[in-house]
């Protein structure tokens, strides 16, 4: 998911508090499924999901910093996945 050439930095709505709200939602949904399944395999898969989403987030943040000069300031005042 590379930044679009004419894309804008969005810093309102849920992006006001966290930089990756969709990833947070996927993590929460995955945790709920792991709790329902209640097996070691489900928690292992959830941990793998976390690793993938963290890797993607770090890569996207690097690209966003290159594309948008205001991104480092935005990054300094927001959290990656969990607000506050």
C-alpha positions in Angstrom: 0.0 0.0 0.0 2.2 2.8 -1.3 1.0 6.4 -0.9 -0.9 7.7 -3.9 0.9 10.4 -6.0 -1.9 12.9 -5.3 -2.8 11.6 -1.8 -3.3 13.8 1.2 -2.2 13.2 4.8 -5.4 12.6 6.7 -5.3 13.6 10.4 -9.0 13.8 11.4 -11.6 11.2 12.4 -9.9 8.1 13.9 -6.6 9.2 12.4 -6.6 12.0 15.0 -5.6 9.5 17.7 -4.0 6.6 15.9 -2.1 6.2 12.6 -3.5 2.7 11.6 -7.1 2.4 12.7 -7.9 -0.4 10.2 -5.0 -2.5 11.5 -6.2 -1.9 15.0 -9.7 -3.1 14.1 -8.2 -6.2 12.4 -6.1 -7.0 15.5 -9.1 -6.6 17.8 -11.3 -8.9 15.6 -8.5 -11.4 15.4 -8.1 -11.4 19.2 -11.8 -11.9 19.6 -11.7 -14.9 17.3 -8.7 -16.3 19.2 -10.6 -15.9 22.5 -13.6 -17.8 21.1 -11.4 -20.5 19.6 -9.4 -20.7 22.9 -6.6 -22.8 21.4 -2.9 -22.3 21.4 -3.0 -22.4 17.6 -5.4 -19.5 17.4 -3.2 -17.4 19.6 -0.1 -18.3 17.5 -1.9 -17.2 14.4 -3.0 -14.0 16.1 0.7 -13.3 17.0 1.6 -13.9 13.4 -1.1 -11.5 12.3 0.4 -8.9 14.7 3.9 -9.4 13.2 2.6 -8.9 9.7 0.5 -5.8 10.5 3.4 -4.2 12.5 5.8 -4.9 9.6 3.3 -3.3 7.1 2.8 -0.3 9.4 6.5 0.4 9.8 7.0 0.2 6.0 4.0 2.4 5.3 5.2 5.0 7.9 8.6 5.2 6.2 6.9 5.8 2.8 4.5 8.4 4.3 7.4 10.3 5.8 9.1 10.4 2.4 5.9 11.5 0.6 4.4 14.0 3.2 6.7 16.5 4.9 4.2 16.9 7.7 4.2 13.2 8.5 6.9 13.3 11.2 5.0 15.9 13.1 1.8 13.9 12.8 3.7 10.7 13.9 5.0 12.5 17.0 1.5 13.5 18.2 -0.3 10.2 17.5 0.1 6.6 18.5 0.5 3.7 16.1 -2.3 1.3 17.1 -3.6 2.1 20.6 -4.7 5.7 21.4 -3.4 7.5 24.5 
